[in-house]
């Protein structure tokens, strides 16, 4: 179960949260967003808003209030039951942890190494309990100095174990690659070998009650270490199958020992880590694979090693584990999923299930993408993930006829040569089906970007394709992937009146990224003709976006080396200025009105860019055309600047997952 908007709203009436005034809560979240933007864009944008030490105290008080609400439901989160009271407490815990993480990540960790370790691990547990693990991974990358384990040189044995366990958990949280997790076992093995050397020395140095407290603390650390090792092994291999019972046993023993050693703070931290570990396991790709089929198991084994895909995003987990994406009784499923929410992974699981279901009939799957570029991209992705497990993926061009090469692919009769998945545009797939080029049964049709069915130009073609499949392939299943569409339920019922289903994932507070949406314009800074700079101001939008008060200067003076007269009336040049400023961060996309403007923006940015930087970084260009509009993409920053025919000037900062 994931956090939803209803328990989020209900939190405001909780006794701990209600102790804060509405103005204090509003200020706390404003400061949290302000610090987030400043940490992310501080080098590119001068944030005018001010915060101080009193705001840090307010953030701490607000975070503690939400944590108290979360603690009330922590046991229900660990041991879910089916009654309404348990469900309410579980939802409360998730929603409160979601909010607490949002506030606590804005508080910089301070103090001694033990205090810093506790703060980072506490934040991590909140992130997992509140479905914010993707935001947590970004936080770890941006605060790498705070996530570095202290040196174990000359440290007593109990601190040595603590520091090494912290190193293990940082690896467990960031999961950069297979070796990151595999190294945890080596660290734990090293601690076991060091135990005989350092443990006796520590215990002999203490006396009486102090020695007993140290011994109990070591017992707590050892159980925590074993639980950590179990989680790492499970994320890599999906073993042991009874992982939750093992985690409960070791974390509960660790908490009992921590309480007996008179260390309540350590006991509370272990409680949060227990819940975080359980949520991590529940979101693992192995947790889904164990209940499907052998094809899915081989797929998961491959992607964990090749792509480092260990966990599912919250909407992916909900779709697969809670809302029945793999329910064989549902012939048509419409998935309402936000952009960048992980649609391709969901499609891959459904494809594998369909191929397994129709294996005896040698069934095949059609993956429909709206453009030739997306067809190629999807084909590369599916081949990389499916090729190692023996699933053959082919693609068709967008040409209006079928050439001899494609005809040979479609009509192949040898089992080893037959494709399993065919990727094509709607028009090309309709041509194939209409001419009955494939004699095998169609098991599943995956329609990516299915909201295009409402498009005036292409919608009728998509609708015709779906109607053809529905009429001529009575056993075929449907999977439609789209962002929010009002008539998704009606679409599911049309495709399968008795077995249609809509999975709505766009109503949860989870977002694939955190965005700033606003307007930008050029401002004269001085008397000289080249003294100008860009200004940015946020606007209120329907989706949840970050709001900043006032106007904020973007970058340095005259980023394109043009006079103010040339920039003030040329919207596309201002767009290029924004892209140039944010080029210090990474990739950016600037969208122009037409092709000449797109090339002109590229020339302007290239003319003021460091040639050595260009030699180190490949400039990548692409164009997207729709009704005489074009777009170019260059290797600059994680910001997109959009230009349109209206006077609206918008800039969007995206913190990608």
C-alpha positions as CSV (number, residue, x, y, z in Angstrom):
1,X,0.0,0.0,0.0
2,X,1.2,3.5,-0.9
3,X,0.5,6.9,0.7
4,X,-2.6,8.6,-0.8
5,X,-4.1,12.1,-0.6
6,X,-6.8,11.2,1.9
7,X,-4.6,10.3,4.8
8,X,-2.3,13.2,3.9
9,X,-5.2,15.6,4.5
10,X,-6.3,13.7,7.6
11,X,-2.8,14.3,9.2
12,X,-3.7,18.0,9.7
13,X,-6.1,17.0,12.5
14,X,-3.7,14.7,14.3
15,X,-2.9,15.9,17.8
16,X,0.8,16.3,17.2
17,X,0.5,18.1,13.9
18,X,-2.5,20.3,15.1
19,X,-0.2,21.6,17.9
20,X,1.4,23.7,15.1
21,X,-0.5,26.6,13.6
22,X,-1.4,26.6,10.0
23,X,1.0,29.5,9.4
24,X,3.9,27.5,11.0
25,X,3.1,24.5,8.9
26,X,3.0,26.6,5.7
27,X,6.2,28.3,6.6
28,X,7.9,25.0,7.3
29,X,7.1,23.5,3.9
30,X,8.0,26.8,2.2
31,X,11.4,26.7,3.8
32,X,11.9,23.1,2.9
33,X,11.1,23.8,-0.8
34,X,13.3,26.9,-0.7
35,X,16.3,25.0,0.6
36,X,15.7,22.2,-1.9
37,X,15.8,24.7,-4.8
38,X,18.8,26.5,-3.4
39,X,20.7,23.3,-3.0
40,X,19.9,22.2,-6.5
41,X,20.1,25.5,-8.4
42,X,22.2,27.7,-6.2
43,X,24.9,28.1,-8.8
44,X,22.5,29.0,-11.6
45,X,19.7,31.0,-9.8
46,X,20.0,33.6,-7.0
47,X,17.1,32.8,-4.7
48,X,15.8,36.0,-3.1
49,X,13.9,34.5,-0.3
50,X,15.6,34.4,3.1
51,X,15.6,31.7,5.8
52,X,17.5,31.5,9.1
53,X,18.2,29.5,12.3
54,X,14.7,30.0,13.6
55,X,13.4,28.3,10.4
56,X,15.6,25.3,11.2
57,X,14.0,25.0,14.6
58,X,10.6,25.2,13.0
59,X,11.5,22.5,10.5
60,X,12.7,20.3,13.4
61,X,9.4,20.8,15.3
62,X,7.3,20.1,12.3
63,X,9.2,17.0,11.3
64,X,8.9,15.6,14.9
65,X,5.2,16.2,14.8
66,X,4.7,14.2,11.7
67,X,7.1,11.5,13.0
68,X,4.9,11.1,16.1
69,X,2.0,10.5,13.9
70,X,4.0,8.0,11.9
71,X,5.2,6.1,15.0
72,X,1.6,5.5,16.0
73,X,1.1,3.4,12.9
74,X,4.6,1.9,12.7
75,X,3.5,-1.4,14.1
76,X,0.6,-1.6,11.6
77,X,3.1,-0.9,8.9
78,X,5.3,-3.7,10.0
79,X,2.5,-6.2,10.6
80,X,-0.4,-5.3,8.4
81,X,-3.8,-6.7,9.2
82,X,-7.1,-6.5,7.3
83,X,-9.2,-4.6,9.7
84,X,-10.1,-0.9,9.2
85,X,-8.2,0.3,12.2
86,X,-5.0,-1.3,11.1
87,X,-5.4,0.0,7.6
88,X,-6.0,3.5,8.9
89,X,-2.9,3.4,11.1
90,X,-0.8,2.0,8.2
91,X,-2.0,4.8,5.9
92,X,-1.3,7.3,8.6
93,X,2.2,6.1,9.1
94,X,3.0,6.2,5.4
95,X,1.5,9.7,4.9
96,X,3.3,11.1,8.0
97,X,6.6,9.6,7.0
98,X,6.2,11.1,3.5
99,X,5.7,14.5,5.1
100,X,8.4,14.1,7.7
101,X,11.0,13.2,5.0
102,X,10.0,16.3,3.0
103,X,10.9,18.4,6.0
104,X,13.9,16.6,7.5
105,X,15.9,16.4,4.3
106,X,16.1,20.2,4.4
107,X,17.9,20.1,7.8
108,X,21.6,19.7,7.4
109,X,23.1,16.9,9.5
110,X,25.5,18.1,12.2
111,X,27.3,16.9,15.3
112,X,29.6,13.9,16.1
113,X,29.9,11.0,13.7
114,X,27.4,8.9,15.7
115,X,24.9,11.7,15.6
116,X,25.3,12.2,11.9
117,X,24.9,8.5,11.2
118,X,21.7,8.5,13.2
119,X,20.3,11.5,11.3
120,X,21.1,10.1,7.9
121,X,19.7,6.6,8.7
122,X,16.6,8.2,10.2
123,X,16.0,10.2,7.1
124,X,16.6,7.1,5.0
125,X,14.0,5.1,6.9
126,X,11.5,7.9,6.6
127,X,12.1,8.0,2.8
128,X,11.3,4.3,2.5
129,X,8.3,4.3,4.8
130,X,6.9,7.3,3.0
131,X,7.5,6.0,-0.6
132,X,10.3,8.6,-1.2
133,X,13.2,6.3,-1.9
134,X,13.9,7.8,-5.3
135,X,14.1,11.3,-3.7
136,X,16.4,9.7,-1.0
137,X,18.8,8.5,-3.7
138,X,19.0,12.0,-5.1
139,X,19.6,13.3,-1.6
140,X,22.5,10.9,-1.1
141,X,24.1,12.0,-4.4
142,X,23.7,15.7,-3.5
143,X,25.0,15.2,0.1
144,X,27.8,12.8,-0.5
145,X,29.9,14.3,2.2
146,X,27.2,13.6,4.8
147,X,26.9,10.0,3.6
148,X,30.6,9.1,3.9
149,X,31.3,6.6,6.7
150,X,33.7,7.7,9.4
151,X,37.2,6.2,9.5
152,X,37.5,3.1,11.7
153,X,41.1,3.8,12.5
154,X,41.7,3.6,16.2
155,X,37.9,3.4,16.8
156,X,36.7,1.0,19.6
157,X,35.1,-2.2,18.4
158,X,31.4,-1.1,18.9
159,X,32.0,2.1,16.9
160,X,34.0,0.2,14.3
161,X,30.9,-2.1,13.8
162,X,28.6,1.0,13.7
163,X,30.7,2.8,11.1
164,X,31.0,-0.3,8.9
165,X,27.3,-0.9,9.1
166,X,26.6,2.7,8.1
167,X,28.8,2.1,5.1
168,X,26.7,-1.0,4.3
169,X,23.4,1.0,4.6
170,X,24.6,3.8,2.3
171,X,25.4,1.1,-0.3
172,X,22.0,-0.5,0.3
173,X,20.2,2.8,-0.1
174,X,21.9,4.2,-3.2
175,X,22.3,0.8,-5.1
176,X,24.4,2.3,-7.9
177,X,25.3,-1.1,-9.3
178,X,25.6,-4.8,-8.6
179,X,29.0,-4.4,-7.0
180,X,27.6,-1.8,-4.5
181,X,25.4,-4.4,-3.0
182,X,27.8,-7.3,-3.4
183,X,30.3,-5.4,-1.3
184,X,28.0,-5.5,1.7
185,X,28.7,-9.2,2.2
186,X,32.4,-8.6,2.1
187,X,32.1,-5.9,4.8
188,X,30.0,-8.1,7.0
189,X,32.5,-11.0,6.5
190,X,35.3,-8.6,7.4
191,X,33.5,-7.7,10.6
192,X,33.2,-11.4,11.5
193,X,36.9,-12.0,11.0
194,X,37.7,-8.9,13.1
195,X,35.4,-9.9,16.0
196,X,37.8,-12.2,17.7
197,X,40.6,-9.6,17.6
198,X,38.7,-6.5,18.8
199,X,35.7,-7.7,20.8
200,X,37.5,-9.1,23.8
201,X,39.7,-6.0,24.0
202,X,36.7,-3.8,24.3
203,X,34.9,-5.9,26.9
204,X,38.0,-6.3,29.0
205,X,38.5,-2.5,29.1
206,X,35.0,-2.0,30.7
207,X,33.9,-2.9,34.2
208,X,30.8,-4.2,35.8
209,X,27.6,-2.5,34.6
210,X,29.4,-0.7,31.9
211,X,30.7,-3.9,30.4
212,X,27.2,-5.4,30.5
213,X,25.8,-2.3,28.6
214,X,28.6,-2.6,26.0
215,X,27.9,-6.3,25.6
216,X,24.2,-5.7,25.0
217,X,25.0,-2.9,22.6
218,X,27.2,-5.3,20.6
219,X,24.4,-7.9,20.6
220,X,22.1,-5.2,19.1
221,X,24.8,-4.3,16.5
222,X,25.4,-8.0,15.5
223,X,21.6,-8.6,14.9
224,X,21.4,-5.4,12.9
225,X,24.4,-6.6,10.9
226,X,22.8,-9.9,10.1
227,X,19.6,-8.2,9.0
228,X,21.6,-5.9,6.8
229,X,23.3,-8.8,5.1
230,X,20.0,-10.6,4.6
231,X,18.5,-7.5,2.8
232,X,21.5,-7.2,0.6
233,X,21.4,-10.9,-0.4
234,X,17.7,-10.7,-1.1
235,X,18.1,-7.6,-3.3
236,X,20.7,-9.4,-5.3
237,X,19.3,-13.0,-5.5
238,X,15.7,-13.0,-4.1
239,X,16.7,-15.3,-1.3
240,X,15.8,-16.3,1.3
241,X,12.1,-16.6,0.5
242,X,11.2,-16.1,4.2
243,X,13.0,-12.8,4.3
244,X,10.4,-10.9,6.3
245,X,10.4,-13.4,9.2
246,X,14.2,-13.3,9.3
247,X,14.2,-9.5,9.4
248,X,11.6,-9.5,12.1
249,X,13.6,-11.9,14.2
250,X,16.9,-10.0,14.0
251,X,15.5,-6.5,14.3
252,X,13.3,-7.4,17.3
253,X,16.3,-9.0,19.0
254,X,18.4,-6.0,18.2
255,X,15.8,-3.6,19.7
256,X,15.4,-5.8,22.9
257,X,19.2,-5.6,23.4
258,X,19.3,-1.9,22.7
259,X,16.5,-1.3,25.3
260,X,18.4,-3.5,27.8
261,X,21.5,-1.5,27.3
262,X,19.5,1.7,28.3
263,X,19.9,3.3,24.8
264,X,16.4,4.3,23.8
265,X,17.6,6.4,20.9
266,X,19.3,3.4,19.3
267,X,16.1,1.4,19.9
268,X,14.0,4.0,18.1
269,X,16.4,4.1,15.2
270,X,16.4,0.3,14.9
271,X,12.6,0.5,14.8
272,X,12.6,2.9,11.9
273,X,15.3,0.8,10.1
274,X,13.2,-2.3,10.6
275,X,10.2,-0.7,8.9
276,X,12.5,0.7,6.1
277,X,14.0,-2.7,5.5
278,X,10.6,-4.3,5.2
279,X,9.5,-1.6,2.7
280,X,12.7,-2.1,0.7
281,X,12.1,-5.8,0.4
282,X,8.4,-5.3,-0.5
283,X,9.5,-3.0,-3.3
284,X,12.1,-5.3,-4.7
285,X,11.7,-6.7,-8.2
286,X,12.2,-10.2,-6.6
287,X,9.1,-9.8,-4.5
288,X,7.0,-9.6,-7.7
289,X,9.0,-12.2,-9.5
290,X,8.4,-14.9,-6.9
291,X,4.7,-15.0,-7.6
292,X,4.6,-15.0,-11.4
293,X,6.5,-17.4,-13.6
294,X,10.0,-18.6,-14.6
295,X,10.3,-16.1,-17.5
296,X,9.8,-13.2,-15.1
297,X,12.4,-14.8,-12.7
298,X,15.0,-14.9,-15.5
299,X,14.1,-11.4,-16.6
300,X,14.6,-10.1,-13.1
301,X,18.0,-11.9,-12.8
302,X,19.1,-10.3,-16.0
303,X,18.0,-6.7,-15.2
304,X,19.4,-6.7,-11.7
305,X,22.9,-7.6,-13.1
306,X,22.8,-5.7,-16.4
307,X,20.9,-2.5,-15.4
308,X,21.0,-2.5,-11.6
309,X,17.2,-2.5,-11.5
310,X,16.6,-3.7,-7.9
311,X,13.5,-1.8,-6.8
312,X,10.2,-0.8,-8.3
313,X,8.9,2.8,-8.1
314,X,5.9,3.2,-5.9
315,X,3.3,3.3,-8.8
316,X,5.0,0.2,-10.3
317,X,4.7,-1.7,-7.1
318,X,1.1,-0.6,-6.6
319,X,0.2,-1.7,-10.1
320,X,1.8,-5.1,-9.9
321,X,1.2,-6.0,-6.2
322,X,-2.0,-4.3,-5.3
323,X,-4.1,-3.3,-8.3
324,X,-3.8,-6.5,-10.4
325,X,-1.8,-5.6,-13.4
326,X,-0.9,-9.3,-13.9
327,X,-4.5,-10.5,-13.3
328,X,-5.1,-13.0,-16.1
329,X,-8.9,-12.5,-15.6
330,X,-8.6,-8.9,-16.8
331,X,-8.5,-8.9,-20.6
332,X,-8.2,-5.1,-20.9
333,X,-6.2,-2.9,-18.5
334,X,-5.8,0.8,-18.8
335,X,-2.9,2.2,-16.7
336,X,-3.2,5.9,-15.7
337,X,0.4,6.7,-14.9
338,X,2.3,10.0,-14.7
339,X,5.0,10.7,-17.2
340,X,8.4,9.1,-16.2
341,X,6.5,6.8,-13.8
342,X,8.1,3.6,-15.2
343,X,5.5,2.5,-17.9
344,X,8.0,0.3,-19.8
345,X,8.8,-1.9,-16.8
346,X,5.1,-2.5,-16.2
347,X,4.7,-3.4,-19.9
348,X,7.6,-5.8,-19.7
349,X,6.1,-7.7,-16.8
350,X,2.7,-7.9,-18.6
351,X,4.5,-9.1,-21.8
352,X,6.3,-11.9,-20.0
353,X,3.1,-13.0,-18.4
354,X,1.2,-13.0,-21.7
355,X,3.9,-14.9,-23.5
356,X,3.9,-17.5,-20.7
357,X,0.1,-17.7,-20.9
358,X,0.0,-18.3,-24.6
359,X,3.2,-20.3,-24.8
360,X,1.5,-23.5,-25.9
361,X,-0.2,-21.6,-28.8
362,X,3.1,-19.9,-29.8
363,X,1.5,-16.5,-29.2
364,X,3.1,-13.1,-29.9
365,X,2.9,-9.6,-28.4
366,X,2.5,-6.3,-30.3
367,X,4.0,-3.2,-28.7
368,X,2.6,0.0,-30.3
369,X,4.4,3.3,-30.1
370,X,3.2,6.5,-31.7
371,X,6.5,7.6,-33.5
372,X,9.3,5.9,-35.4
373,X,11.8,7.3,-32.9
374,X,10.0,5.8,-30.0
375,X,9.6,2.5,-31.9
376,X,13.4,2.4,-32.2
377,X,13.9,3.3,-28.6
378,X,11.5,0.7,-27.3
379,X,13.0,-1.9,-29.5
380,X,16.5,-1.3,-28.2
381,X,15.3,-1.4,-24.6
382,X,13.3,-4.7,-25.0
383,X,16.2,-6.4,-26.9
384,X,18.6,-5.5,-24.2
385,X,16.4,-6.8,-21.4
386,X,14.7,-9.7,-23.3
387,X,17.5,-10.9,-25.5
388,X,19.5,-12.7,-22.7
389,X,16.4,-14.7,-21.7
390,X,15.7,-15.9,-25.3
391,X,12.9,-13.6,-26.2
392,X,13.2,-12.2,-29.8
393,X,12.1,-8.7,-30.4
394,X,11.6,-7.3,-33.9
395,X,10.5,-3.9,-35.2
396,X,8.7,-2.6,-38.3
397,X,9.4,0.6,-40.1
398,X,6.8,3.3,-40.5
399,X,6.7,2.8,-44.3
400,X,3.2,2.3,-45.9
401,X,4.0,-1.1,-47.3
402,X,5.8,-4.3,-46.1
403,X,9.1,-5.0,-47.7
404,X,10.6,-8.4,-48.4
405,X,12.8,-8.3,-45.2
406,X,9.8,-7.5,-43.0
407,X,7.7,-10.1,-44.8
408,X,10.3,-12.8,-44.0
409,X,10.2,-11.7,-40.3
410,X,6.4,-11.9,-40.2
411,X,6.1,-15.3,-42.0
412,X,9.0,-17.1,-40.3
413,X,7.9,-20.6,-39.4
414,X,10.9,-22.1,-37.7
415,X,10.5,-21.9,-33.9
416,X,14.0,-20.5,-33.4
417,X,13.4,-17.7,-36.0
418,X,10.0,-16.6,-34.9
419,X,9.7,-13.4,-33.0
420,X,8.0,-13.0,-29.7
421,X,7.5,-9.3,-29.6
422,X,6.8,-7.0,-32.5
423,X,7.2,-3.2,-32.1
424,X,5.5,-0.9,-34.6
425,X,3.5,2.3,-35.1
426,X,-0.3,2.0,-35.1
427,X,-0.5,2.5,-38.9
428,X,2.0,-0.3,-39.6
429,X,0.6,-2.8,-37.2
430,X,-2.9,-2.2,-38.7
431,X,-1.5,-2.9,-42.1
432,X,0.0,-6.2,-40.8
433,X,-3.2,-7.3,-39.1
434,X,-5.4,-6.3,-42.0
435,X,-3.4,-8.4,-44.5
436,X,-3.2,-11.3,-42.0
437,X,0.6,-11.5,-42.3
438,X,0.9,-13.4,-39.0
439,X,-0.8,-16.7,-38.5
440,X,0.0,-17.1,-34.9
441,X,-2.5,-15.8,-32.2
442,X,-2.0,-12.3,-30.8
443,X,-1.6,-12.7,-27.0
444,X,-1.3,-9.0,-26.0
445,X,-1.3,-5.6,-27.6
446,X,0.5,-2.9,-25.6
447,X,-0.5,0.6,-26.6
448,X,2.1,3.2,-25.4
449,X,1.0,6.9,-25.1
450,X,-2.6,5.7,-25.6
451,X,-3.9,9.1,-24.8
452,X,-3.2,9.9,-28.4
453,X,-6.6,8.2,-29.1
454,X,-8.1,11.7,-28.3
455,X,-5.9,13.4,-30.9
456,X,-7.9,14.6,-33.9
457,X,-5.3,13.5,-36.5
458,X,-4.2,10.1,-35.2
459,X,-6.9,9.2,-32.7
460,X,-9.2,7.6,-35.3
461,X,-6.3,5.4,-36.6
462,X,-5.6,4.1,-33.1
463,X,-9.3,3.5,-32.4
464,X,-9.5,1.6,-35.7
465,X,-6.5,-0.6,-34.8
466,X,-8.0,-1.4,-31.3
467,X,-11.4,-2.2,-32.9
468,X,-9.7,-4.5,-35.4
469,X,-7.8,-6.4,-32.7
470,X,-11.0,-6.6,-30.6
471,X,-13.0,-8.0,-33.6
472,X,-10.5,-10.3,-35.2
473,X,-8.4,-11.5,-32.2
474,X,-10.9,-12.6,-29.7
475,X,-8.3,-14.0,-27.3
476,X,-6.0,-11.0,-27.3
477,X,-5.4,-8.9,-24.2
478,X,-5.0,-5.2,-24.1
479,X,-2.6,-3.0,-22.0
480,X,-3.0,0.8,-22.6
481,X,-0.5,3.1,-21.0
482,X,-1.3,6.8,-20.7
483,X,-1.2,9.8,-18.4
484,X,-4.5,11.0,-17.0
485,X,-7.4,10.6,-19.4
486,X,-11.0,11.3,-18.2
487,X,-12.6,8.4,-20.1
488,X,-10.2,5.7,-19.1
489,X,-12.9,3.6,-17.5
490,X,-15.1,3.8,-20.6
491,X,-12.2,2.8,-22.8
492,X,-11.5,-0.3,-20.6
493,X,-15.2,-1.3,-20.8
494,X,-15.3,-0.8,-24.5
495,X,-12.3,-3.2,-25.1
496,X,-13.5,-5.7,-22.5
497,X,-17.1,-5.1,-21.2
498,X,-16.9,-7.9,-18.6
499,X,-13.2,-7.9,-17.7
500,X,-11.9,-4.3,-18.3
501,X,-9.9,-2.6,-15.5
502,X,-8.5,0.8,-14.9
503,X,-5.4,1.2,-12.7
504,X,-5.2,4.8,-11.5
505,X,-1.8,5.8,-10.3
506,X,-1.8,9.6,-10.9
507,X,-3.7,10.4,-7.7
508,X,-1.0,9.5,-5.2
509,X,1.3,12.2,-3.8
510,X,4.3,10.4,-5.4
511,X,5.9,12.3,-8.3
512,X,8.6,11.1,-10.6
513,X,10.4,14.5,-10.2
514,X,10.0,17.8,-8.4
515,X,9.3,20.7,-10.7
516,X,9.4,24.5,-10.9
517,X,7.2,26.0,-13.5
518,X,7.3,29.7,-14.2
519,X,7.9,32.6,-16.6
520,X,11.2,34.2,-17.5
521,X,12.2,37.5,-19.2
522,X,15.3,39.6,-19.8
523,X,16.0,42.7,-17.5
524,X,18.3,45.6,-18.0
525,X,21.0,45.7,-15.3
526,X,22.9,48.9,-16.1
527,X,23.5,51.7,-18.6
528,X,25.6,49.7,-21.0
529,X,23.8,47.9,-23.9
530,X,25.2,44.6,-22.9
531,X,24.2,44.9,-19.2
532,X,21.3,42.5,-18.9
533,X,20.3,39.3,-17.2
534,X,17.4,36.8,-17.0
535,X,14.7,36.8,-14.3
536,X,12.5,33.9,-13.3
537,X,9.2,33.9,-11.5
538,X,7.1,30.8,-10.6
539,X,3.5,30.5,-11.5
540,X,0.6,28.5,-9.9
541,X,-0.2,25.3,-11.8
542,X,-2.8,22.5,-11.4
543,X,-0.1,19.7,-10.8
544,X,1.9,20.1,-7.6
545,X,4.9,22.2,-8.3
546,X,7.4,24.2,-6.2
547,X,6.4,27.8,-5.5
548,X,8.9,30.6,-4.9
549,X,8.0,34.1,-3.9
550,X,9.2,37.0,-6.0
551,X,11.6,37.2,-9.0
552,X,14.9,35.5,-9.1
553,X,18.0,36.3,-11.1
554,X,19.2,33.5,-13.4
555,X,22.9,33.3,-14.1
556,X,25.4,36.0,-14.8
557,X,25.2,39.2,-16.9
558,X,24.7,38.7,-20.6
559,X,25.0,34.9,-20.9
560,X,24.8,35.0,-24.8
561,X,27.0,38.1,-25.3
562,X,24.3,40.0,-27.1
563,X,23.0,43.5,-26.7
564,X,19.8,44.1,-24.7
565,X,18.0,45.4,-27.9
566,X,18.6,42.0,-29.6
567,X,17.4,40.0,-26.7
568,X,14.4,41.8,-25.3
569,X,12.1,41.2,-28.3
570,X,13.3,37.7,-29.3
571,X,11.7,35.1,-27.1
572,X,13.7,32.2,-28.6
573,X,17.0,34.1,-27.7
574,X,15.8,34.4,-24.1
575,X,15.0,30.7,-24.1
576,X,18.5,30.0,-25.4
577,X,19.9,32.2,-22.5
578,X,18.1,30.1,-19.9
579,X,19.4,26.9,-21.5
580,X,22.9,28.3,-21.5
581,X,22.8,29.3,-17.9
582,X,21.6,25.9,-16.8
583,X,24.2,24.1,-19.0
584,X,26.4,24.0,-15.9
585,X,24.1,21.3,-14.4
586,X,23.6,18.8,-17.2
587,X,21.1,18.2,-20.0
588,X,18.5,20.7,-20.9
589,X,15.8,20.9,-23.7
590,X,14.9,24.2,-25.3
591,X,11.8,24.2,-27.5
592,X,11.5,26.7,-30.4
593,X,8.6,27.8,-32.6
594,X,10.1,26.5,-35.9
595,X,13.2,24.9,-37.3
596,X,15.2,28.1,-38.1
597,X,14.8,29.3,-34.6
598,X,16.0,25.9,-33.2
599,X,19.2,26.1,-35.2
600,X,19.7,29.7,-34.3
601,X,19.4,28.9,-30.6
602,X,22.0,26.1,-31.1
603,X,24.4,28.5,-32.8
604,X,24.0,31.1,-30.1
605,X,24.7,28.7,-27.3
606,X,27.7,27.1,-29.2
607,X,29.2,30.5,-29.9
608,X,29.6,31.3,-26.1
609,X,30.4,27.8,-24.9
610,X,33.8,26.6,-23.9
611,X,35.3,24.7,-26.8
612,X,37.2,22.4,-24.4
613,X,34.0,21.6,-22.6
614,X,32.4,20.8,-26.0
615,X,35.2,18.5,-26.8
616,X,34.7,16.6,-23.6
617,X,30.9,16.5,-23.9
618,X,29.2,15.4,-27.0
619,X,26.5,17.8,-28.2
620,X,23.4,15.8,-29.1
621,X,20.7,17.3,-31.4
622,X,17.3,16.1,-32.1
623,X,14.2,17.6,-33.6
624,X,10.5,16.9,-33.0
625,X,8.0,18.2,-35.4
626,X,4.3,18.8,-34.9
627,X,2.3,21.4,-36.7
628,X,5.4,23.4,-37.8
629,X,7.0,23.3,-34.4
630,X,10.5,21.9,-33.7
631,X,12.6,21.1,-30.7
632,X,16.3,20.7,-30.1
633,X,18.1,19.0,-27.3
634,X,21.7,19.7,-26.2
635,X,23.9,18.5,-23.5
636,X,23.4,21.5,-21.1
637,X,21.2,21.4,-17.9
638,X,18.4,19.6,-16.2
639,X,16.1,22.5,-17.0
640,X,13.7,22.8,-19.9
641,X,12.8,26.2,-21.3
642,X,9.7,26.4,-23.5
643,X,8.9,29.1,-26.1
644,X,5.4,29.3,-27.6
645,X,3.4,31.7,-29.8
646,X,1.9,33.3,-26.8
647,X,3.8,35.8,-24.5
648,X,4.0,33.1,-21.8
649,X,7.6,32.4,-20.9
650,X,8.1,29.3,-18.8
651,X,11.0,27.5,-17.4
652,X,10.8,24.0,-15.9
653,X,13.5,22.6,-13.6
654,X,13.4,18.8,-13.4
655,X,15.2,16.6,-10.8
656,X,15.2,13.4,-12.8
657,X,14.8,9.9,-11.2
